[in-house]
Amino acid sequence: MLTYLIRRLFAAAVMLVVIILAVFSIFFLIPKWTGVDPATMYVGKQSDAQAVEAVREKLGLADPILVQVFEFFKGILVGRDYTSGGTTQHCDAPCFGYSFKTEQAIWPLLQNRFPVTFLLAVGAAVLWLIIGLTAGIVSALRRGTLWDRGLMSMALAGVSLPIYFTGLISLAVFSYQLELVKHEYTAIEENFADWFSGMILPWVTLAFLFGAMYARLTRATMLEVMGEDYIRTARAKGVREPVVIRKHAMRSTMTPVITLLGVDLGMLMGNAILTETTFSLPGLGQAALQAISTRDLPVILGVTLITAMAVVLANLVVDLLYGVIDPRVRLA
């Protein structure tokens, strides 16, 4: 198990390095190769030559590429210094630079926004796992019955309806008309009850979409697993049906579910724009949308790095869970 853990950690570290290099290339190298001055992109089209030159000096965009890459990694790992007009400004690690619209450091902004997106993803994931697994298992064990048709019809509706549609409908019905839950976001440290009430609809909306996909996946996998030889052998030995389902069938069914969960959790960290915009949640998705509308590239760069790292870490957790669920994976 230790060897398996070391291999996965090494692979995740290599992937993080590749991601940082890819993000650096997207924001600094590719524009330069296509004839676009990165300094102009950071300052904006309405800037003068003096402002562009100041940004070029501050970011070291005139330095050799290897020096720029080294400074970029150095900023993320240990921090870096920005020098402009004889004035040196230190940026603590992890340093994603400064917003050229607000002149604020990017990392504190991401720190404030990250918990909102993280709690949105985790809360929704708990719900959609409970809903999806329960619906999928019941449908597989009651194949062809009214339960099966009803649950799969709901799953089809969940997959088909987009977030902004179900989100706005749920807001109109449960928040504005029935007034069962709050529609304003309240920080968790201010009032837990108000925060929880304001997060119910975003969680349920996301869980309805993702839970539908998990229900269909669980049903298909469960039906396949229940036809395997080792399931028939367990039944032939006299093992009780609940034990067969819980100990044998569910273990194999969980492998593709965990795979999908790792991908969905990581991608949700970077694709929360629709949900956070619909419910006015001050998370990373809303920050990215605002940065795109104002062309605040340092903020976009920071959000891109954070969400890409979240995908890598989520898949690392999935790889480690593989080794727990299926010991054969440790030998791979």
Summary of the structure (lengths in Angstrom):
residues: 332
radius of gyration: 24.3
end to end distance: 11.2
largest distance: 82.8
contacts: 1050
relative contact order: 0.12
helix: 76%
strand: 4%
